[in-house]
Amino acid sequence: MSDSFSLTTNIREKLQRISESGAFRKLLTVDERTGSRIKMGGRWYVNFAGNDYLGLAAAPETARALNEGIRLYGAGTGASAVVTGHTRAHSELEELLCDITGKEAVILFNTGFAANQTLIKAGINLKANLLLDRLVHASMQDAVFSAPEFQRFRHNDMVHAEKILEKHPGSLIFTEGVFSMDGDLSDLKKLTELKKRYNSYLILDDAHGFGVLGERGCGTAEHLGISGTEIDVFMGTLSKACGLSGAFIAADRDFIDYLINTGREYIYSTAAPSFIAHALIKTIKYITGNEGRELRHHLHAMTELFRKRFSELDINASLLNSETSIQPVIIGANEELMSVSGKITDKGFLCGAIRPPTVPQGTARLRITVTAAHNDTDIINLTDTLKDIIG
Ligand SMILES: Cc1ncc(COP(=O)(O)O)c(C=O)c1O
């Protein structure tokens, strides 16, 4: 380290730059929550700023399942899954997820971020060519930068993807079912054609589709009428529609065994608590059953109502073309977004305020997430408020 190096000065300069670009993040602290309401600083807000799409995170069913799990298994697992952290609850959850995805084997992770890091690093270690949609999640982008070489195709641009595959057959193609910041769907039909034509493999991160899309909530592929067998590797999070935490990767037995034996995020991390795995079994059965179907129908109706009102009120901002719960309203500049977002919060609504680098420069946006816990009045009040504030 040179004599002139000052950590404090460097940090201050970096923070100053972040502040000047209007991108400084401050944490909000939630005191209490229900399905659609959040209490902060003594005030309740209608929450349109999360990924609890089915409203299950604070549901009594979820609390009951967690309590039962604690009674059965206690609190922490106390060890990595490869030591003594893998319990009967994990094993049953894995079996359930195999049934749902139609895959031979499943591996569980503490977070979707860790699951994606493991996936990408496996691809690198196996010396595969990696091909990613440009807009895939940071957890994949971060890991891929350690690859000696990789390719990215323009978002959902299948012509571009094919051009790259012509040069790199046998690639691992990474995409998302529902893109997290735009809410649009991947062109899975075309990607399954391409992966067959170019002897490649399709790896789907369905963090925002699992539980939300498809008649049984199995995700984007089910919604688009694509058989699970067309997807080589399926990754889903358990932290969004499932309302709890964790993630899974489903694939053939050898692939999963390879991850169990080499995935550093898996091997060198304490296994997720068994009581969460137990609660997830109950929640996933609920989601894939009739109750889940009803929640999805209501969610769909709320999303349609939001889009209809946004258009009827002729709100002066661009609403991206999304049929999912994620409804992005593009504001543009960071400062403008923060001003709009502050006014919305003052009126009692919370909407995600997403700025670069999470989204491209000049496309700072409100990321409004409609959930099954919202009702008509919530949507009507939110859209009226957006009209008052944005014009
Ligand atoms: C597409 C996508 N994949 C992975 C993740 C990471 O999942 P987790 O929040 O469980 O770490 C996210 C998180 O928001 C995501 O949006």
The ligand as an SDF file (V2000), in Angstrom:
LIG
                    3D

 16 16  0  0  0  0  0  0  0  0999 V2000
  -33.7620  -12.6900  -10.8660 C   0  0  0  0  0  0  0  0  0  0  0  0
  -33.2050  -12.8410   -9.5000 C   0  0  0  0  0  0  0  0  0  0  0  0
  -32.4120  -13.8820   -9.2420 N   0  0  0  0  0  0  0  0  0  0  0  0
  -31.8720  -14.0600   -8.0260 C   0  0  0  0  0  0  0  0  0  0  0  0
  -32.1430  -13.1940   -6.9900 C   0  0  0  0  0  0  0  0  0  0  0  0
  -31.5220  -13.4120   -5.6410 C   0  0  0  0  0  0  0  0  0  0  0  0
  -32.4160  -14.0670   -4.8060 O   0  0  0  0  0  0  0  0  0  0  0  0
  -32.3350  -13.8860   -3.2170 P   0  0  0  0  0  0  0  0  0  0  0  0
  -33.0470  -12.6170   -2.9000 O   0  0  0  0  0  0  0  0  0  0  0  0
  -33.0000  -15.0910   -2.6720 O   0  0  0  0  0  0  0  0  0  0  0  0
  -30.8910  -13.8300   -2.8670 O   0  0  0  0  0  0  0  0  0  0  0  0
  -32.9830  -12.1060   -7.2070 C   0  0  0  0  0  0  0  0  0  0  0  0
  -33.2690  -11.1720   -6.0870 C   0  0  0  0  0  0  0  0  0  0  0  0
  -33.9840  -10.2580   -6.1370 O   0  0  0  0  0  0  0  0  0  0  0  0
  -33.5240  -11.9130   -8.4870 C   0  0  0  0  0  0  0  0  0  0  0  0
  -34.3060  -10.8650   -8.7510 O   0  0  0  0  0  0  0  0  0  0  0  0
  1  2  1  0
  2  3  1  0
  2 15  2  0
  3  4  2  0
  4  5  1  0
  5  6  1  0
  5 12  2  0
  6  7  1  0
  7  8  1  0
  8  9  2  0
  8 10  1  0
  8 11  1  0
 12 13  1  0
 12 15  1  0
 13 14  2  0
 15 16  1  0
M  END
$$$$
